[in-house]
Amino acid sequence: MSGCNKEPSAKSAAADLERAFQITTPDSAPAPSANRPTESSDPIKSEVTKATLAMRTNGYAEAFFTLQAVQAKPKLTVDQYDAIEKARIALDHEIANKALAGDEAARKALERMNKSH
């Protein structure tokens, strides 16, 4: 990513995750009838769906810990692992920026995340 100073937002990173795992969440579904993910038989896709929804709704800590758990799973493709890593970085930046701006939910999520390290 040489020459690219623009950090992706958590929402754009969530869209990249959906593409990497070939899932559709309610926010990205093309039609209202597709508002329930069908990937429930695949636990990894279900967790990624949960994380992307949390990223879109400012569920900072839930998204962070879910992505962390998914990233530790075996059998991820290189593209999937990369998408998770980029999503985690985008989420970290967004949480930190919002916490600095006074967002109480982001501040609490940051404290919770720091305690887990």
C-alpha positions as CSV (number, residue, x, y, z in Angstrom):
1,M,0.0,0.0,0.0
2,S,2.8,2.4,-0.8
3,G,1.6,5.9,-1.3
4,C,-1.8,5.3,0.2
5,N,-2.2,7.4,3.3
6,K,-6.0,7.0,3.5
7,E,-7.1,4.5,6.1
8,P,-10.1,2.4,5.2
9,S,-13.2,2.9,7.4
10,A,-14.6,0.1,9.4
11,K,-17.7,0.1,7.2
12,S,-15.6,-0.3,4.0
13,A,-13.5,-3.0,5.7
14,A,-16.8,-4.8,6.6
15,A,-17.7,-4.7,2.9
16,D,-14.3,-6.2,2.0
17,L,-14.8,-8.9,4.6
18,E,-18.2,-9.8,3.0
19,R,-16.5,-10.1,-0.4
20,A,-13.7,-12.3,1.0
21,F,-16.1,-14.6,2.7
22,Q,-18.8,-14.4,0.1
23,I,-21.5,-13.4,2.6
24,T,-24.4,-11.0,2.5
25,T,-25.5,-9.1,5.6
26,P,-28.8,-7.2,5.9
27,D,-27.0,-3.9,5.2
28,S,-25.5,-5.1,2.0
29,A,-28.3,-7.3,0.9
30,P,-29.7,-6.5,-2.5
31,A,-33.3,-7.3,-1.6
32,P,-35.3,-7.2,1.7
33,S,-36.0,-11.0,1.3
34,A,-32.2,-11.6,1.8
35,N,-32.2,-10.0,5.3
36,R,-31.3,-13.2,7.0
37,P,-27.8,-14.7,6.3
38,T,-27.9,-18.2,4.9
39,E,-24.4,-19.1,6.0
40,S,-25.5,-20.3,9.5
41,S,-24.3,-23.8,8.6
42,D,-20.7,-22.4,8.3
43,P,-19.6,-21.2,11.7
44,I,-16.8,-19.1,10.3
45,K,-19.1,-17.3,7.9
46,S,-21.6,-16.8,10.7
47,E,-18.9,-15.2,12.9
48,V,-17.8,-12.9,10.1
49,T,-21.4,-11.9,9.5
50,K,-21.7,-11.1,13.2
51,A,-18.5,-9.0,13.1
52,T,-19.5,-7.1,10.0
53,L,-22.9,-6.2,11.5
54,A,-21.2,-5.1,14.7
55,M,-18.8,-3.0,12.6
56,R,-21.7,-1.3,10.9
57,T,-23.5,-0.6,14.1
58,N,-20.6,0.6,16.2
59,G,-20.5,-2.6,18.2
60,Y,-16.8,-1.9,18.6
61,A,-15.7,-4.6,21.2
62,E,-18.0,-7.3,19.8
63,A,-16.5,-6.7,16.3
64,F,-12.9,-6.7,17.6
65,F,-13.2,-9.8,19.6
66,T,-15.2,-11.7,17.0
67,L,-12.6,-10.8,14.3
68,Q,-9.8,-11.8,16.6
69,A,-11.4,-15.2,17.2
70,V,-12.1,-15.8,13.5
71,Q,-8.5,-14.8,12.5
72,A,-7.2,-17.6,14.8
73,K,-9.3,-20.3,12.9
74,P,-7.6,-22.8,10.7
75,K,-8.5,-23.1,7.0
76,L,-8.8,-19.4,6.2
77,T,-7.6,-18.5,2.7
78,V,-4.9,-15.9,2.4
79,D,-7.5,-13.4,1.1
80,Q,-9.8,-14.1,4.0
81,Y,-6.9,-13.7,6.6
82,D,-5.8,-10.5,4.8
83,A,-9.4,-9.1,4.9
84,I,-9.7,-9.8,8.6
85,E,-6.4,-8.2,9.3
86,K,-7.3,-5.1,7.3
87,A,-10.7,-5.0,9.1
88,R,-9.1,-5.2,12.5
89,I,-6.7,-2.4,11.7
90,A,-9.5,-0.2,10.3
91,L,-11.6,-1.0,13.4
92,D,-8.7,-0.2,15.7
93,H,-8.2,3.2,14.0
94,E,-11.9,4.0,14.1
95,I,-12.3,3.1,17.7
96,A,-9.2,5.1,18.7
97,N,-10.3,8.2,16.7
98,K,-13.8,8.1,18.1
99,A,-12.6,7.6,21.6
100,L,-10.3,10.6,21.2
101,A,-13.3,12.6,19.9
102,G,-15.2,11.8,23.1
103,D,-17.3,8.8,22.0
104,E,-18.0,7.0,25.3
105,A,-18.9,3.7,23.7
106,A,-15.6,3.7,21.8
107,R,-13.7,4.7,25.0
108,K,-15.2,1.8,26.9
109,A,-14.5,-0.6,24.0
110,L,-10.9,0.5,23.9
111,E,-10.5,-0.1,27.6
112,R,-12.0,-3.6,27.3
113,M,-9.7,-4.3,24.3
114,N,-6.6,-3.1,26.1
115,K,-7.4,-5.3,29.1
116,S,-7.5,-8.4,26.9
117,H,-3.9,-7.9,25.7
